[in-house]
């Protein structure tokens, strides 16, 4: 079977996690997996991943207050 088992996921969210239906439907699949304890340690951001994000989205422009 491809796709999501929506009845089971909704049951886990509403009954197990005590979410209201509107809260459940606003979650991303990644957020739901994390809340259900399926987020796994392998999903953590690595140092090289952080460095790449910092390079792509710096807190300030180069030359702005650099010492």
C-alpha positions as a Markdown table, in Angstrom:
| # | Residue | x | y | z |
|---|---|---|---|---|
| 1 | Unk | 0.0 | 0.0 | 0.0 |
| 2 | Unk | 1.4 | 3.4 | -1.0 |
| 3 | Unk | 0.7 | 6.6 | 0.9 |
| 4 | Unk | -0.4 | 7.2 | 4.5 |
| 5 | Unk | -2.8 | 5.2 | 6.7 |
| 6 | Unk | -4.8 | 8.3 | 7.6 |
| 7 | Unk | -7.3 | 6.5 | 9.9 |
| 8 | Unk | -4.5 | 5.1 | 12.0 |
| 9 | Unk | -2.5 | 8.4 | 12.0 |
| 10 | Unk | -5.6 | 10.4 | 12.9 |
| 11 | Unk | -6.4 | 8.0 | 15.7 |
| 12 | Unk | -2.8 | 8.2 | 17.0 |
| 13 | Unk | -3.0 | 12.0 | 16.9 |
| 14 | Unk | -6.4 | 12.6 | 18.4 |
| 15 | Unk | -6.6 | 9.7 | 20.9 |
| 16 | Unk | -2.9 | 9.0 | 21.6 |
| 17 | Unk | -1.5 | 12.6 | 21.5 |
| 18 | Unk | -4.7 | 14.3 | 22.6 |
| 19 | Unk | -4.6 | 16.7 | 19.6 |
| 20 | Unk | -7.7 | 18.5 | 18.4 |
| 21 | Unk | -8.5 | 17.6 | 14.8 |
| 22 | Unk | -7.5 | 21.1 | 13.6 |
| 23 | Unk | -4.2 | 20.8 | 15.4 |
| 24 | Unk | -3.6 | 17.4 | 13.8 |
| 25 | Unk | -4.3 | 18.6 | 10.3 |
| 26 | Unk | -1.9 | 21.6 | 10.7 |
| 27 | Unk | 1.0 | 19.3 | 11.5 |
| 28 | Unk | 3.6 | 18.4 | 8.8 |
| 29 | Unk | 4.4 | 14.7 | 8.4 |
| 30 | Unk | 7.8 | 15.3 | 10.0 |
| 31 | Unk | 6.2 | 17.0 | 13.0 |
| 32 | Unk | 3.8 | 14.1 | 13.4 |
| 33 | Unk | 6.6 | 11.5 | 13.2 |
| 34 | Unk | 8.6 | 13.4 | 15.8 |
| 35 | Unk | 5.6 | 13.6 | 18.2 |
| 36 | Unk | 4.9 | 9.9 | 17.7 |
| 37 | Unk | 8.6 | 9.1 | 18.7 |
| 38 | Unk | 9.6 | 8.2 | 15.1 |
| 39 | Unk | 12.1 | 11.1 | 14.6 |
| 40 | Unk | 15.2 | 8.9 | 15.0 |
| 41 | Unk | 18.6 | 10.2 | 15.9 |
| 42 | Unk | 19.7 | 10.1 | 12.3 |
| 43 | Unk | 17.6 | 13.2 | 11.5 |
| 44 | Unk | 19.8 | 15.6 | 13.6 |
| 45 | Unk | 21.6 | 18.4 | 11.8 |
| 46 | Unk | 25.3 | 17.7 | 11.3 |
| 47 | Unk | 28.0 | 20.4 | 11.7 |
| 48 | Unk | 28.6 | 20.5 | 8.0 |
| 49 | Unk | 24.8 | 20.9 | 7.4 |
| 50 | Unk | 24.8 | 23.8 | 9.9 |
| 51 | Unk | 27.8 | 25.4 | 8.2 |
| 52 | Unk | 26.1 | 25.2 | 4.9 |
| 53 | Unk | 22.9 | 26.8 | 6.3 |
| 54 | Unk | 25.0 | 29.6 | 7.9 |
| 55 | Unk | 26.8 | 30.2 | 4.6 |
| 56 | Unk | 23.5 | 30.3 | 2.6 |
| 57 | Unk | 21.6 | 32.4 | 5.2 |
| 58 | Unk | 24.0 | 34.6 | 7.1 |
| 59 | Unk | 22.8 | 36.6 | 10.1 |
| 60 | Unk | 24.3 | 39.7 | 8.5 |
| 61 | Unk | 25.8 | 40.7 | 5.2 |
| 62 | Unk | 29.5 | 40.4 | 4.8 |
| 63 | Unk | 31.3 | 43.6 | 5.8 |
| 64 | Unk | 28.5 | 44.7 | 8.1 |
| 65 | Unk | 30.4 | 45.1 | 11.4 |
| 66 | Unk | 33.0 | 42.5 | 10.6 |
| 67 | Unk | 36.1 | 43.0 | 12.8 |
